[in-house]
Amino acid sequence: MSTRGKVDEQDLAEQIEALLIEGETLLWWDKLSDKSLIGGFGKILMFFTLSVNAAILILIFAPSLLPDSGSMGWLMIPLLIVDGICLLFILLYFAFGLMTGGVNAITDQRVLVADLHKKKIVRHMRLDSLSSIRIRRERQGRGSITFYRDESADRPASAAHPRRLSLAGVRQLSRVVDLLREQTDMLDEPTAGS
């Protein structure tokens, strides 16, 4: 990792630590995955957009190369509209991680989702209030972790204190699971997708 990357990582860690309660220790954090916006649909959308762009190029240059292709010109406007919409979604897909300061984090006391631009913790769940943790493994060492809060917990469910908290697209999932095993015994039971 470059020196600049290390400085940025350290800066982000310090921003997260500034949001924690006194005595709480940050154990792991990661930026919200770019998959959060439109899920695994991003690669399909990019392929579809490239196909639409190829069709537009063919319609632009084909009339001079292929006989009787002039009648296909009416397709240009709908293809350009579809292409513009797809390009917008692709831009959002890649820019999502830059536009938000969203991070997933695990401390010695809780799991949380923070927004660093707004400088606040958006959702959190105490580790000692968990009833179960479910793991779903994906390709390339990624996966999703879903935390379920004990139904008998005193605090009612709300946006900030949900009954279920999901961390999607977690990189280095095995490392995070090992960290959770050290903090809670909820993972000693068989987990879904393991």
N, C-alpha and C positions, 0 to 999 in steps of 0.2 A: 504494500500500500504506500502511496506517495506521502511525503511530509504534509502536503496540503490536505490530503484525505484524512490523515490522522488528526490534524488540527480540527477539521470539520466534524469528525466523529466525536472528539473530545468536547467540542463546543455544544453539540447536540446532547451529549450525555449530561453536561452541566445544566443545560436548559431543563432537561427532564428532572434532574435532582432538585432544582429550585422549586419544582411543583410538589415535591413529596413532603409528607408531614415529618416533624422532627423525630429523629431516631430511625427513620425508615431508610433501608439500603437498596439501591438500584442493583439488580442482579443481571438483567438482560433487557435489551430494547432493540427494536427494529422499525424502520419506516414502514408505514402502511404500504402494502403491496400494490403495484399498479394494476393488479388483477381485481382490486376492489371495485373498480368502476363498472366494468362490463364482463368480468370473469374471463374464462378461457375463450370467449367469443372474439377476443382481440386479433388472434392470428387468422381466424376465418374471415374477419372483416377486412384485414389487410389484403389477403389473397383475393377476396371479392372485389376490392377497390382496384387492385392491379389489373384484374380481368376487365373491369369496366373501362379503365384507362386505355387498355389495349384495344378494346372495341371502339372507343372514341378515335384513337389514332388510325385505326383501319378505316373508319368512316371518313376521316379527313383526307387520307391519302389514297384510298381505294378507288374513288371515282376516276382518277386518271390511270389507274392500273388495271382495273377490272371492268369489262363491259357490263352494262345494265345494273350497275351498283348505285347509280344516281337516285333511284327510287328509295334508297335506304336512308337518305338524308333526314327524313322526318324523325328518325331515332335519336338524332344528335341532342335535341333539347331534353328529352326525358333522361338520357344517359348523363348529361351534364348536371342535371338536378340531383340524380342519385349519387353521382360522383362527389358533388359538393357536400351532400349530407354525410357520406361515408368519410370524407376527408375531415370533416368537423369532428366526428366521433373518434377518429384516429388521433387527431390532435388532443382531444380531451383524454383519451386513453393514455397517451404518453405524458401529458402535462399534469395529470391528476396528482402524481406524487410530488410535483414541484409546486402546484397551486396550494396544496394543503400542507400543514405542518404536522400531519397526523403520524403518531407513533404508537405501536403496541409496546407494552413494557410489563416486566414482572419484577416485583420487589420481594423482600423477605416477608412482607405482610399482605400484599395484594397483587392482583393482576389488573392492569388498567389500559385505557386508551386515552391518549392526551392529544390536544391540539396546541402545538407550540406557537402558532401565529396568534391565537387568542390567549395563550398562556394559561390554560386551564385543563383540568382532567375532565374529559367528557363523560366517561363511564369507568366504573371500577367495581371490583368484587374482592372481598377479603378472602384470603386463602383458608382461614379457619371457619368460614361459613359454607364451604363447598360440600356438595353431596356427591358429585361425580365429575370426572373429566373424561371427555371422549376425544380420541385422536383419529384423524383420517390422513393416511399417508398418500402423497402424490408423487409425481416423477421428480427427478433431479434433487432429491433430498428435501423437497418442500412438503408441506402438509397444512392441515387445519387443526386447531385445538379449540374445543368448545367446553366451557366451564359452566357447570350447573350449580346454582345456589340452593342450599337446604330450604325446603318449603316451609319449615317451621321457624325460619329466621324472623326475628322481631321486625326488621325493617321491611316495609311494603315495597313491592317492585315499582321502579320508576325508570325514566330514561337514564338517569345518572347511576342508579343502583338496580340493574336488571336482574332477573332470575336466571338469565342465560347470557353469556358473553362469549363471542366467537372471535378468534384470531385466525384470519384466513391468509393463505399464501405465506406461511411462516417458513423462512429459509433456515437451513440447518436444523431441521425438525428434531433429529435424534439428540442433538446437543441440548435443545430446549426441554425435551422430555426428560432427559437425565437431570437437568436442573430442577424441574418440577418434582421429580422423585425425591430429591434431597429436602424439598420444602414441605411436601404433603404426602400422606400415605394413600391418597385417592387413586394413584396410578399403579398401586400394587395389584389391583384387580385387573382382569383382562379388559382391554380397551378395544373399542370398535375400530376396525381397519388396521390393527397392528399386525 
